[in-house]
Amino acid sequence: SRDWSSDVCSSDLGAVDIYEFKSFLQPLQPANYIIRYKLPFRVALKDQDTFSITSLVQLQNGGWPFDFTQTLEAPNSWRLVASNKKDLVEKDSITIYDKLITKDELMSFVYAKQ
């Protein structure tokens, strides 16, 4: 198990941020990764009452299922009001999605100002 936080690279391609890392795996050997990062963006919500975040997690071709946890922390005055995912844990302004990834997962979260 290795914490890859400091090895995660990002690049800005216009309106899209891409986060990636390289891993060299041994056949049939388990590997654990912990990737932590904060998205370096500000949401301009001057005249808006909602915002949404959409992300995609992909199961690599020939890859095995893996455990995945995504934690979203919105500003205190915002709360989750809709999502395409059901098994969410919510506490205050924090939303946690924790799942075994067996296929590509598109995740959408909509937050509203309280």
N, C-alpha and C positions, 0 to 999 in steps of 0.2 A: 504494500500500500504506500502510495506517495502523494503528498499534497502538491498538486500541479499549479496552485494559485499563481505563483510567480512566473510560471512558464507559459501562461496563456497569452497569446498574441492577439492583437486586434488591429483592424485596418478600417479606414473610413472610405467607403465607395459611394459617395454622394449621400443619399438618405439611408443607407444600409450599413450597419456595423456588423462585421463578421468576427466571431471569436473562434479560434481553433488552437489545437495543440497536436503534436506528433507523439506517437507511442509505438514502440517496437515490442510486439507481443511474441511470446513463444507459443507454438501450437499446443492446444489442449491445456494450457496453464491459465488459471484465473488471474485477473488483474483488477485492482481497485484504484479508482481515481476520485479525488475530491477536488472540484474546481469551484473556486469562489471568486466572484468579481462583482463590482458594482457598475451598473451601466452609467456611463458618463454623459447623461443627458438631462436637460431641463424641459419640462413640458410647459409650453406657453398656454396657460389656461385662463387668461384674462377675462374673457367673456364666455367661457364654456362651463357647463355644469357636469360634463362627463369626459372621460378619456378611456382609451382601450389599449391593451398590450396584447400582441399576438406573437407566439413563438412556435417553432417547429423543432422537434427532437426526432432524429432519424435512427432507425435500426440499420446498421451497415449490412450490405449484402453478405450473406454467409455468416453474419454475426449472431451471437447468442443474446437472449434477453438480458436486460440489465436493470438494476434499481436506479431510479431517477427521482430527485427531489428538487423542486423549484420553489423558492421562497420569494414572494413579492411584498415589499413594504411600501405602502402608499403614505403620503403625508397624513397627519392625524385627522384632518378635516374631510378625508375621502374614505369611502367604503366600497367594497365589492358589491355590485348589484346584479351582475349577470356573468355567466361563464358557460362554456360548452363542456366543462368537466364537472362531475358530480362529487367525487370523493375529495372534497377540499376541507382543510382545517383552517378556521378563521379565528383570530384573536386580535381585538383592537384593529389596527390598520395593517395587520400582517396576514397574508394568505399563503398557505403551504399546500402544494400538490405533490404527493408522494406515490409513486407507482412503479410496478415492474413493466418496463417497456418491452413489448413483444412485437410491435409494429410501429410504423411512423405515427407520431402524435402531434396534431396541430392543436395548440392551446390558445384560447381567447379569454381575456378577462376584461370586464367593463367596470370602471369605477365611477361613482357619482359623488359630488360634493354634498356634504351633510349640513 
